[in-house]
Every structure is written in C-alpha cells, then in structure tokens.
Amino acid sequence: MSEAELFIAIGAGLGLTYLLGQLFEKVHIPWIFAALFVGISYGAIIPQLSDSITFTILAELGMYFLLFIVGYELDIKSLAKHGGFIIKSSFLIILGEALVGSLLLHGVFGYGWTISLLVGVSFATVGEAILVPILDKFKLMNRPLGQMIIGIGTIDDIFEILSLVFLAFLVGTGTAVEVFRTLLLLGLLLTMSYGLIYIKKRGLRLNFGDIESLFVFVLAILLVFVGIGLTAGAAPLAALLAGVSIRYFIPDERLAMFESDLKSISYGFFAIIFFIWAGLSIDLNHIGDNILLIIAIMIITSATKIILSIITAKSQLGVKQSILLGIGLSARFSTSIVILKVLLENNLIEEDLYSILLGASILFTIVVPITFSLLSRKWLLSSETA
C-alpha cells in the first residue's frame, strides 16, 4: 500500500466512522464503535491495510492511549479501600473461567493439560481497552462497577505476563536471564511511577508554561514507559502505569484542561485507528464456518464469568451490576491472540482450534461493547433519571 493510499484509507475511515457513529448514537451505543465496523468492511475491501507498519503503529498507539486513560482515571484510594476484595475477585473470576476453558480444551479437543491450561488462562484475560469509551461515556470510570472492571483488568496483566513467560519457556526461547530482565524492567517501571508521584508529594514542580508544553512532557513519559514495557513484554501494563503516574504528577489546576485535551486526541484520532485495526482481523466467513462451536464457547465462557461475578460482587454491586461486570470482563482483544498465534506457529495447537478461538475473540469484540452499552443505559442510567 502506497503512502497516498494509506492517507486516503485513514481519512475515509475517519469520515465513515463519523457518519456511522451518528446512527450508533441514536441507539445509545458510543459512536466510536462504528470504527470497528468500518474495520470489518476494510478487511474485505483493502485487507492489505493490516500489512502497513505505519498503520499498525498508529493503531497500537491508540490502544496505549486508551490504557493510559484507564490509568489516568484510576482511583487509587478507591482501589486501596477495596483492594483485597478486587484481588480475590480477580483470581476467582479469571482462574474460574480458565479452569472451565481448560476442561473444554482437554475434553473436547483432546489437548494435553499443559497446553489446555496455558490457552485457558490466556483466553480468560480481559481486553479492558475495548470498554474504555463506554465507561467514559456513561461516567462509570470512577464508580464501583468501573473501578472493579479496571481493577480486575489491571490485575489480570499478572496472568498475561506469567502466560507470556511460560510460553517463552515452552517454545524454547525463554532463559533465566530473559526472565530476570523482564522482572528488572517491571521494577524500573514501578520505580519511575513512584518517582513521579513522589515529586508531587514533596511539593517539587516542573514549570509548564502552557498546556502544549505539558502535553509534550506527558507524551514523552507515555512513550518511554511503553518502550520499556515492550522490552519487558508488558506494554499494556506500562501504558496504564504511565497514566497513573501522570494523574498524580500534574498540578491540580491543570487537570481539567489536560483531561479534555487528552480525550480529544485519543478519541478523536488514535482510538478510531485502534478500533479500525481491531475490525480488520474480523473475517465474517471465518466466523460462519465455525459458528456453532464459537457460540458454544462464547456461552460457556461468558456464563462462567457472569456467574462468578455475581457470586463475588453481588454484595458490593447488586445483581444487575454484577451481571454487567461479568459481561464487561468478557471483552477480549488482549495478549491471548498473541499467545494463540505463537502456539500455532510452533505447531503446539492445530489450525482448527486457532480459528475457533480467534473467531470467538472476534465475536466477543463485537457483542460485548454493544450488550454492555445497552444494558448500562437500561439498568443504570434509566434508574438514575427515573
């Protein structure tokens, strides 16, 4: 794809997202999810777009910006207050679905327990970046439901990192030195995060003459964090930590103005590219070929998450919000796709299983945001305005 074609494709994608988004808003679905359907159509018309390195980098930046917003909106005090509860819920919900998925893979597809457990754990992790626009639109980010989704989505990065480390050993690329390097880099990220927060606590300030210079500084922090995170195999976690650090570093009088500019650049460009990129991998024919197995996997895994969410969160959120929690945590598009691809390329899983699980992840990417949006409006917003 030439440079001119890339610019035209991106410009047309933005325009189509805007037009289709107007229809989405009429049925109370965040307009930005129109980009997902633009991506699906692009996958059929110009599939070579996914091969563009420039486009992929822009899309990854969109994902990191969304995760940065998650970290920026994270209420540390609320998480600390409910930290033990969120950690227990995370382990029960994620490991519960992982166990069910492992039994399914072992019993139905006949894979050994090692592969079944690895795929089960990775498939159970949460693609929380998909839900950020919904949580933001319905002002759920700082409410208990939003904080639990973000908290569990953050803690599940631990499972993602462990899965990636185990995968490295499984395919013969992991060494003790590489594991040590990963742990060292993660420690560096945490130290840098604490350092930024400590600077503000000590009353030290950098001189930001205007919002533009502040934004340059923030972008520098985000990109450095993501670069270190990529080296450590934990870029999503790094982007989230960058958001947390910046929230507690920026002078209080600049927060409102910065937040407005941050969301403008994120939702106005980068996040749209991210959702178009996500849609590019959606092959409707591919889904149709395995539709019965895909639906069965979706029902089993999502029902497991919803039931476990009700069990763990009913006392904190009530039944309806617990159901919403389970639906939200069913969002995919995380490192599970990477792990499945590596296993396939190393002949550790067959192409049929890869196709079925990828199809389920793709369908989750479409169904979860729409279902979560509609139920949030019906159960939460309607009750507040009644």
LOPA-438044 format. One line per field, with one value per residue (C-alpha): residue in one letter; x, y, z. Coordinates in Angstrom, 1 decimal. Each point is the difference from the previous one (the first is absolute). Layout:
REM residues N
code	c(A, ...) .
X	c(X, ...) .
Y	c(Y, ...) .
Z	c(Z, ...) .
//
This chain:
REM residues 386
code	c(M, S, E, A, E, L, F, I, A, I, G, A, G, L, G, L, T, Y, L, L, G, Q, L, F, E, K, V, H, I, P, W, I, F, A, A, L, F, V, G, I, S, Y, G, A, I, I, P, Q, L, S, D, S, I, T, F, T, I, L, A, E, L, G, M, Y, F, L, L, F, I, V, G, Y, E, L, D, I, K, S, L, A, K, H, G, G, F, I, I, K, S, S, F, L, I, I, L, G, E, A, L, V, G, S, L, L, L, H, G, V, F, G, Y, G, W, T, I, S, L, L, V, G, V, S, F, A, T, V, G, E, A, I, L, V, P, I, L, D, K, F, K, L, M, N, R, P, L, G, Q, M, I, I, G, I, G, T, I, D, D, I, F, E, I, L, S, L, V, F, L, A, F, L, V, G, T, G, T, A, V, E, V, F, R, T, L, L, L, L, G, L, L, L, T, M, S, Y, G, L, I, Y, I, K, K, R, G, L, R, L, N, F, G, D, I, E, S, L, F, V, F, V, L, A, I, L, L, V, F, V, G, I, G, L, T, A, G, A, A, P, L, A, A, L, L, A, G, V, S, I, R, Y, F, I, P, D, E, R, L, A, M, F, E, S, D, L, K, S, I, S, Y, G, F, F, A, I, I, F, F, I, W, A, G, L, S, I, D, L, N, H, I, G, D, N, I, L, L, I, I, A, I, M, I, I, T, S, A, T, K, I, I, L, S, I, I, T, A, K, S, Q, L, G, V, K, Q, S, I, L, L, G, I, G, L, S, A, R, F, S, T, S, I, V, I, L, K, V, L, L, E, N, N, L, I, E, E, D, L, Y, S, I, L, L, G, A, S, I, L, F, T, I, V, V, P, I, T, F, S, L, L, S, R, K, W, L, L, S, S, E, T, A) .
X	c(0.0, 1.4, 0.2, -2.7, -2.3, 0.6, -0.9, -3.2, -0.9, 0.5, -1.9, -2.9, 0.0, -0.3, -2.8, -2.0, 0.4, -1.5, -3.0, -0.7, 0.6, -2.9, -2.3, 1.7, -0.7, -3.7, -0.1, 2.2, 3.1, 3.3, 0.7, 3.6, -1.0, -1.1, 3.7, -0.1, -2.5, 2.0, 2.9, -2.0, -1.0, 3.7, 1.0, -2.1, 0.9, 3.6, 1.5, 3.5, -0.6, 0.9, 3.4, 0.9, 2.6, -1.0, -3.7, 0.9, 2.1, -2.8, -2.5, 2.3, 0.3, -3.8, 0.0, 2.7, -1.9, -3.2, 2.0, 1.7, -3.5, -0.9, 3.0, -0.7, -3.6, 1.0, -1.0, 2.9, -1.8, -3.1, 2.1, 2.0, -3.3, -1.3, 3.4, -0.3, -3.5, 1.0, 3.1, -2.1, -2.7, 2.6, 1.6, -3.3, -1.6, 3.0, 1.2, -3.6, -0.4, 3.5, -0.9, -3.2, 1.8, 2.8, -2.5, -1.7, 3.2, 1.2, -3.3, -1.3, 3.1, 2.3, 2.9, 2.4, -0.4, 3.0, -1.3, -3.6, 0.9, 2.1, -2.7, -2.7, 1.8, 0.9, -3.5, -1.5, 1.9, -1.8, 0.4, -1.0, 1.0, -3.1, -2.2, 1.6, -2.2, -3.1, 1.1, 0.9, -3.2, -2.2, 2.2, 0.6, 3.8, 0.1, -3.1, 0.4, -0.9, 2.5, 2.7, -0.5, 0.2, 3.1, 1.5, -0.6, 1.2, 3.2, 0.6, -0.6, 3.2, 1.8, -1.5, 0.9, 3.6, 0.3, -1.6, 2.5, 2.9, -1.2, -0.6, 3.6, 1.3, -2.5, 1.2, 3.6, 0.7, 0.0, 3.0, 0.7, 1.8, -3.1, -2.3, 2.3, 0.1, -3.8, -0.3, 2.7, -1.8, -3.3, 1.7, 1.4, -3.5, -1.4, 3.0, -0.6, -3.7, 0.7, 2.7, -2.5, -2.6, 2.7, 1.1, -3.5, -0.3, 3.2, -1.4, 2.5, -1.4, 1.1, -0.8, -2.6, -0.5, -3.0, -2.1, 2.0, 3.3, -1.8, -1.4, 3.5, 1.3, -2.9, 0.6, 3.6, -0.9, -2.5, 2.3, 3.0, -2.3, -1.4, 3.5, 1.2, -3.2, 0.5, 3.5, -1.5, -2.9, -2.5, -0.7, -3.7, 0.9, 2.6, -2.5, -2.3, 2.7, 0.9, -3.6, 0.0, 3.3, -1.0, -3.4, 1.9, 2.7, -1.8, -0.8, -3.6, -0.9, 1.0, -1.9, -3.4, 1.5, 2.6, -2.7, -2.1, 2.9, 1.0, -3.4, -0.2, 3.2, -0.7, -3.7, 0.3, 2.8, 2.1, -2.9, -1.8, 3.0, 0.2, -3.5, 0.3, 3.1, -1.9, -2.8, 2.5, 0.7, -3.8, -0.7, -3.8, 0.5, 2.5, -2.6, -2.7, 2.0, 0.3, -3.1, -1.5, 3.2, 0.8, -3.5, 0.4, 3.4, -1.4, -3.0, 2.0, 2.9, -2.2, -2.6, 2.9, 1.2, -3.5, -0.7, 3.3, -0.5, -3.4, 1.5, 2.9, -1.5, -3.7, 0.5, 2.0, -1.9, -3.3, -1.2, -0.4, 3.4, 1.6, -1.5, 1.4, 3.4, 0.0, -1.0, 2.7, 2.7, -0.9, 1.6, 3.0, 2.6, 2.9, 3.2, -1.9, 0.0, 3.8, 0.4, -2.3, 2.0, 3.3, -1.4, -1.3, 3.3, 1.8, -2.5, -1.2, -3.6, -1.9, -1.3, -3.6, 0.3, 1.8, -2.8, -2.8, 1.6, 0.9, -3.5, -1.4, 2.4, -1.1, -3.7, 0.5, 1.5, -3.2, -2.6, 1.4, 0.2, -3.5, -1.6, 1.8, -1.0, -3.7, -0.3, 1.9, -2.4, -3.0, 1.0, 2.2, -0.9, -3.7, -0.2, 1.9, -2.4, -3.2) .
Y	c(0.0, 3.4, 3.0, 1.8, -3.1, -0.2, 3.7, -0.4, -3.2, 1.7, 3.1, -2.0, -2.2, 3.1, 1.4, -3.3, -0.4, 3.5, -0.7, -3.5, 1.2, 2.4, -3.1, -1.8, 3.0, -0.3, -3.4, 1.1, -1.8, 2.1, 1.3, -1.1, -3.7, 0.9, -0.2, -3.7, -0.6, 2.3, -2.3, -3.1, 1.5, 1.0, -3.6, -1.0, 2.9, 0.9, -2.8, 1.1, 2.9, -2.4, -0.5, 3.7, 0.6, 3.6, -0.8, -2.8, 2.5, 2.6, -2.8, -1.1, 3.6, 0.1, -3.0, 1.5, 3.3, -1.8, -1.9, 3.3, 1.4, -3.0, 0.7, 3.7, -0.6, -2.7, 1.0, -1.3, 0.8, -2.0, -2.9, 0.0, 0.0, -3.0, -1.4, -3.3, -0.6, 0.8, -2.2, -2.9, 0.6, 0.2, -3.4, -1.7, 1.3, -0.3, -3.4, -1.3, 0.7, -1.2, -3.4, -0.3, 0.8, -2.4, -2.9, 0.9, -0.1, -3.2, -1.8, 1.1, 0.7, -2.5, 2.3, -0.8, 1.8, 2.3, 1.5, -0.1, 2.0, 2.5, 0.7, 0.0, 2.6, 2.2, -0.1, 0.9, 3.3, 3.3, 2.5, 3.0, 2.5, -0.9, 1.2, 3.3, 2.1, -1.5, 0.5, 3.6, 0.8, -1.2, 1.5, -3.5, 0.4, 1.2, -1.9, -3.4, -2.0, 1.8, -0.2, -3.7, -0.6, 2.1, -1.6, -3.5, 0.9, 1.4, -3.0, -2.4, 1.4, -2.1, -3.1, 1.3, 0.6, -3.5, -1.5, 1.7, -1.0, -3.6, 0.1, 1.1, -3.0, -2.3, 0.9, 0.1, 3.7, 0.8, 0.0, 0.9, 3.1, 1.1, -0.6, 2.0, 2.8, 0.1, 0.2, 2.7, 2.1, -0.3, 1.1, 3.0, 1.0, -0.2, 2.1, 2.6, 0.2, 0.4, 2.6, 2.2, -0.3, 0.7, 3.2, 1.5, -1.2, 1.8, 3.2, 0.1, 1.4, 0.2, 3.2, -0.6, 3.4, -1.2, -3.1, -0.8, -0.4, -2.1, -2.3, -0.4, -1.1, -2.4, -1.6, -0.4, -1.9, -2.2, -1.0, -0.7, -2.1, -1.9, -0.5, -1.5, -2.1, -1.4, -1.1, -1.7, -1.5, 2.1, 3.1, 0.2, 0.0, 2.6, 2.3, -0.3, 0.8, 3.1, 1.1, -0.5, 1.8, 3.0, 0.4, 0.4, 2.1, 2.7, 3.2, -0.1, 3.3, -1.6, -3.3, 1.0, 1.7, -2.8, -2.7, 1.8, 0.2, -3.6, -1.4, 2.1, -1.3, -3.6, -0.4, 2.5, -2.0, -2.7, -2.0, 0.0, -1.5, -2.6, -1.1, -0.1, -2.1, -2.4, -0.2, -0.9, -3.4, -0.9, -2.4, -0.6, -3.1, -1.4, 0.5, -1.6, -3.2, -0.7, 1.8, -2.8, -0.7, 3.7, 0.7, -3.0, 1.3, 3.5, -1.2, -2.2, 2.5, 3.1, -1.9, -1.1, 3.6, 1.3, -2.6, 0.5, 3.8, -0.4, -2.3, 2.4, 3.4, -0.2, 1.3, 3.0, 0.8, -1.8, -2.5, 2.2, 1.7, -3.4, -1.3, 3.1, -0.7, -3.5, 1.2, 2.7, -2.4, -2.2, 2.6, -1.6, 1.5, -0.5, -2.0, -3.2, 0.6, 0.3, -3.2, -1.9, 1.2, -1.1, -3.4, -0.5, 1.0, -2.5, -2.8, -0.2, 0.5, -0.9, 2.6, -1.0, 0.9, 3.2, 1.0, -0.8, 1.9, 2.9, 0.1, 0.0, 2.9, 1.9, -0.5, 1.0, 3.2, 0.8, -1.4, 1.1, 3.8, 0.1, -2.1, 1.8, 3.4, -0.9, -1.6, 2.8, 2.5, -2.1, -1.0, 2.9, 3.2, -0.6, -0.7, 3.2, 2.1, -1.7) .
Z	c(0.0, -1.1, 2.4, -2.0, 0.3, 3.7, 0.6, -2.1, 1.9, 3.4, -1.1, -1.4, 3.1, 2.3, -2.2, -0.1, 3.8, 0.5, -2.3, 1.3, 3.5, -0.2, -0.5, 2.9, 2.3, -0.9, 1.6, 2.9, -1.0, 0.2, -3.5, 0.0, -0.3, -3.6, -0.7, 0.8, -2.9, -2.3, 0.7, -0.8, -3.4, -0.6, 0.7, -3.0, -2.3, 0.9, 2.1, -0.8, 2.4, 2.8, -1.5, 0.3, 2.7, 0.3, 0.5, 2.5, 2.1, 0.0, 1.1, 2.8, 1.1, 0.1, 2.3, 2.2, 0.2, 1.1, 2.7, 1.0, 0.6, 2.1, 2.2, 0.1, 1.1, 2.5, 3.6, 2.0, 3.3, -1.0, -1.2, 3.3, 1.9, -1.9, -1.0, 1.8, -1.4, -3.5, 0.1, 1.3, -2.6, -2.8, 0.9, 0.5, -3.3, -2.2, 1.3, 0.1, -3.7, -0.7, 1.6, -1.9, -3.3, 0.8, 0.7, -3.3, -2.0, 1.7, -0.2, -3.4, -2.0, 1.7, 0.8, 2.9, 3.3, -0.5, -3.3, 1.3, 3.1, -1.8, -2.6, 2.6, 2.2, -2.9, -1.5, 3.3, 0.2, -0.6, -2.9, 2.1, -2.6, -2.0, 2.8, 0.8, -2.4, 1.6, 3.6, -0.9, -1.9, 2.8, 2.7, 1.5, 0.2, 3.6, 1.2, 1.8, -3.1, -2.2, 2.7, 0.3, -3.7, -0.2, 3.2, -1.2, -3.5, 1.5, 2.3, -2.9, -1.5, 2.5, -1.6, -3.5, 1.0, 1.6, -3.1, -2.3, 2.2, 0.1, -3.7, -0.6, 1.9, -1.8, -3.5, 1.1, -0.1, 3.7, 2.2, 3.6, -1.2, -2.0, 2.9, 2.3, -2.6, -0.1, 3.7, 0.2, -2.7, 1.8, 3.2, -1.9, -1.2, 3.6, 1.2, -2.7, 0.9, 3.7, -0.9, -1.8, 2.8, 2.6, -1.8, 0.4, 3.6, 0.8, -1.4, -2.9, -3.3, -3.6, -1.7, -2.7, -1.7, -2.0, -0.6, -3.2, 2.0, 2.6, -2.8, -1.5, 3.4, 0.5, -3.5, 0.9, 3.2, -1.8, -2.8, 2.3, 2.2, -3.0, -1.4, 3.2, 0.2, -3.5, 1.0, 3.1, -1.9, 2.0, -2.1, 1.0, 3.7, -0.7, -1.7, 2.9, 2.5, -2.0, 0.3, 3.8, 0.4, -2.1, 1.9, 3.3, -1.5, -1.9, 2.0, 1.2, -1.8, -3.4, 0.4, -1.6, -3.0, -0.6, 0.3, -2.7, -2.4, 0.8, -0.9, -3.1, -1.5, 1.2, -1.1, -2.9, -1.8, 1.6, 1.5, -3.3, -1.7, 2.7, -0.5, -3.8, 0.5, 2.3, -2.6, -2.7, 1.5, 0.0, -2.8, -0.1, -2.2, 2.5, 2.8, -2.1, -0.7, 3.8, 1.3, 2.1, 1.9, 0.3, 1.5, 2.4, 1.2, 0.4, 2.0, 2.3, 0.7, 0.3, 2.2, 2.2, 0.5, 0.6, 2.6, 1.8, -0.2, 1.7, 2.7, 0.8, -0.6, 0.9, 3.5, -1.4, -3.2, 0.0, -2.6, -3.0, 0.3, 0.7, -3.3, -1.7, 1.7, -1.5, -3.4, 0.1, 1.1, -3.1, -2.3, -1.8, -2.3, 2.4, 0.0, -0.4, -3.8, 0.1, 2.0, -2.4, -3.0, 1.5, 1.0, -3.6, -1.6, 2.3, -0.9, 3.6, -1.0, -3.2, -2.4, 0.8, 3.7, -0.9, -2.4, 2.5, 2.9, -2.2, -1.4, 3.6, 0.9, -3.0, 0.6, 3.7, -1.3, -1.8, 2.4, 3.4, -0.6, -1.5, 2.7, 2.8, -1.5, -0.3, 3.4, 1.7, -1.4, 0.9, 3.5, 1.2, -1.8, -0.2, 3.8, 0.7, -2.1, 1.2) .
//
